[in-house]
């Protein structure tokens, strides 16, 4: 059942509209102080708002802007006794769905409410279907950095060429491998993966190549290795930089011969496998140290794909947060929450050393712990792994000299505010700037107490 919030300083009008709506089986609530509307919408979930323009000490247009800043998709219908064209135009320009004149005509009110709710319900359903269509293996992103990766995936997928994926932990290397397989001619054949870092050196060969019964202590039966299991399909060797040199030599031999021999066996079996490998290590450095075979590296590194870290594609964070929120809410049978613009902006500023995996974990933590329909910046600050930035962090996260200067200026102002106990006048004196200038800087960088 749709919930509607009425915001008007005249209680009689609120009661009258509430009765009309409840007779049509809507759920309606009202408040007589417009200044409370943003906080009420943050605490309770409503599907639309009826908002008066003139309300004593509050201005409906200003309230509209505050609502739209946090709830851009929420339909807001403005109501006023001053039904002139100027008010209607301004309301529309500020994002209002429609404009109604007082006294409220019952039929026009219901038609407007019905149309507004139909629009948002349709939008929500389309978004739900869109999110449902995105499996956990879907690579999400609209940034230029991730589009380059997607374009390269599309080009190499239709071939059998070996692909070498590099990137930091948590960037989604395994998703790229799965995407290549799903888009290839081998998609109906097995996709087999193995994390080389998770298998002890003494067992890695058995996992990859299989073993014969009695080949070593504990080998009580024959075992089929990953190469044979992936026959006619794709084998993903994750964290290949951690593979032992002995296993590397055997992988190289399989690539050259197209045959695999089990541990403890003397018979070779032909295998037709496409190899995709990945690592978060710098293999050129590992080669120099003698930890990785250069000939194997060149065999695997036919088509390199570099996955960008999340800090280099922060414009994708809203889409990722939206998708994770939908999936996690469904998993725990919770009503889907929203993240305010300020909350998203805060998330964009974090270094995300754990990349997308860390972002997903944080979203899951927030959905479970924060019991509010709209997640605000203040809700995040105590839950996010926010660390004070070092100069090196600022350099690494800056795209230009101007970007670095702004980040450094923000960090410096924040430090001085904390040192002065958030006394703006005292801080302005320390910085030798006017207090109004400091306020402008704080507004520019979104600096608030408690940051």
Secondary structure, 3 states (H helix, E strand, C coil): CCEEEEECCCHHHHHHHHHHHHHCCCEEEEECCHHHHHHHHHHCCCCEEEEECEECCEEHHHHHHHHHHHCCCCEEEEEECCCCHHHHHHHHHCCCCEEEECCCCHHHHHHHHHHHHHHHHHHHHHHHHHHHCCCCCCCCCCCHHHHHHHHHHHHHHCCCCCEEEECCCCCCHHHHHHHHHHCCCCCCCCEEEEEHHHCCHHHHHHHHHEECCCCCCCCCCCEECHHHHCCCCEEEEECHHHCCHHHHHHHHHHHHHCEEECECCCCEEECCCEEEEEECCCHHHHHHHCCCCHHHHHHHCCEEEECCCHHHCHHHHHHHHHHHHHHHHHHCCCCCCEECHHHHHHHHHCCCCCHHHHHHHHHHHHHHHCCCCEECHHHHHCCCCCCCCCHHHHHHHCCCHHHHHHHHHHHHHHHHHHHCCCCHHHHHHHHCCCHHHHHHHHHHHCCCCCC
